[in-house]
Amino acid sequence: MRNYLLLTPGPLTTSQSVKEAMLQDWCTWDNDYNIGIVTEIRESLLRAAGLDNEYTTVLLQGSGTYAVEATLGCAVKPEDQLLIVANGAYGARMAEIATYQGLNFNLVSLHEAEQVTPAVVEEALKAYPGTTHLSVVHCETTTGIINPIETIAAVAKAHNLTYIVDAMSSFGGIPIDIKGLGIDFLISSANKCIQGVPGFGFVIARKDKLEACKGVSKSLSLDLYAQWSEMEKGKGKWRFTSPTHVVRAFHQALKELEEEGGVEARYNRYKTSHATLVKGMRALGYTTLLSDEKQSPIITSFLYPNDDFCFATFYEQLKQHGFVIYPGKISDANTFRIGNIGDVHPHDFEALTQAVASVLAE
Ligand SMILES: *Cc1c(COP(=O)(O)O)cnc(C)c1O
């Protein structure tokens, strides 16, 4: 049932069993769904994150951006001041959301190949001393750069900031000590490292911080507090139609994450896949955009090998070999991206680099 392998930032290649989980229909007020599936998912997410009941989860219809918008629109009150430190398209999108929502915010924009470091955040806090909330992206999927949310956490803590992390493309694939780091809101979605299919996002939040969001949202459908409150009261009930098949697939995907050995085991697979990819591509003469210490195992940007390189042709040739890759997304370098997340394995990256080698020979 596979057309080709998706080596992309999501939607991803999913397992056969995740796809098969969608072959039944579910009633949204029946306990089979609410308690048997939704509640189990919420518990399983906390388990995967190693969290106790100081934390809670909310699932929200839409793609990941909807969950980011819902979080910012609920967590940042009119008297608050948000600082966004961005080094790519997803950080920039948070600023776009804040603009639409009329939030009181400041944006510090770094070059896409530059990491958001504690020093950069400290510097920004000097420029914007009224800051109450800090928002950063963990793995900027724009390039694949990893931002050190662990050391940034110390700055957030020292300044008593509400700490919001877009861990869309890392949660489930890179271990994150949410409680230890004092992350107040962590946002991710169904179709990234948990390896489900697209259709909803989720937020893991400190319960007291989420409770404080009551009445803040200016949007009905993106009111994260109201969604959470309904899920708590209704024991897994969503406001408005929930994406039942997608939710069932996600339930299966979480089971498969546990079977694989949890987040640590998945992280190790992604690292091995990434190392296999980079070794193979470097042997063929390709160069990564980022140096190894800034690079996540999630997705990798490669520079075009020469001025005559045509991405569209390369893309089509690789597709003929059964691999779909992704265009680059940065302004001042010609790159393409290859993702390591999804139900893809180190041997798939051996096969991919062989395919690249044969394309080069064509
Ligand atoms: C995928 C992703 C998002 C959300 O994108 P959608 O297209 O709305 O799903 C947000 N942030 C990061 C870092 C992502 O990788």
The ligand as an SDF file (V2000), in Angstrom:
LIG
                    3D

 15 15  0  0  0  0  0  0  0  0999 V2000
    5.0770   21.1970   11.0040 C   0  0  0  0  0  0  0  0  0  0  0  0
    5.4410   22.3220   11.8990 C   0  0  0  0  0  0  0  0  0  0  0  0
    4.4830   23.2610   12.3510 C   0  0  0  0  0  0  0  0  0  0  0  0
    3.0380   23.2160   11.9580 C   0  0  0  0  0  0  0  0  0  0  0  0
    2.8220   23.2450   10.6250 O   0  0  0  0  0  0  0  0  0  0  0  0
    1.4060   22.8200   10.0270 P   0  0  0  0  0  0  0  0  0  0  0  0
    1.6360   22.9180    8.5590 O   0  0  0  0  0  0  0  0  0  0  0  0
    0.4040   23.7710   10.5190 O   0  0  0  0  0  0  0  0  0  0  0  0
    1.1370   21.4470   10.5250 O   0  0  0  0  0  0  0  0  0  0  0  0
    4.8850   24.2270   13.2660 C   0  0  0  0  0  0  0  0  0  0  0  0
    6.1450   24.2890   13.6940 N   0  0  0  0  0  0  0  0  0  0  0  0
    7.0950   23.4290   13.2910 C   0  0  0  0  0  0  0  0  0  0  0  0
    8.4750   23.5480   13.8340 C   0  0  0  0  0  0  0  0  0  0  0  0
    6.7710   22.4220   12.3730 C   0  0  0  0  0  0  0  0  0  0  0  0
    7.7120   21.5520   11.9680 O   0  0  0  0  0  0  0  0  0  0  0  0
  1  2  1  0
  2  3  1  0
  2 14  2  0
  3  4  1  0
  3 10  2  0
  4  5  1  0
  5  6  1  0
  6  7  2  0
  6  8  1  0
  6  9  1  0
 10 11  1  0
 11 12  2  0
 12 13  1  0
 12 14  1  0
 14 15  1  0
M  END
$$$$
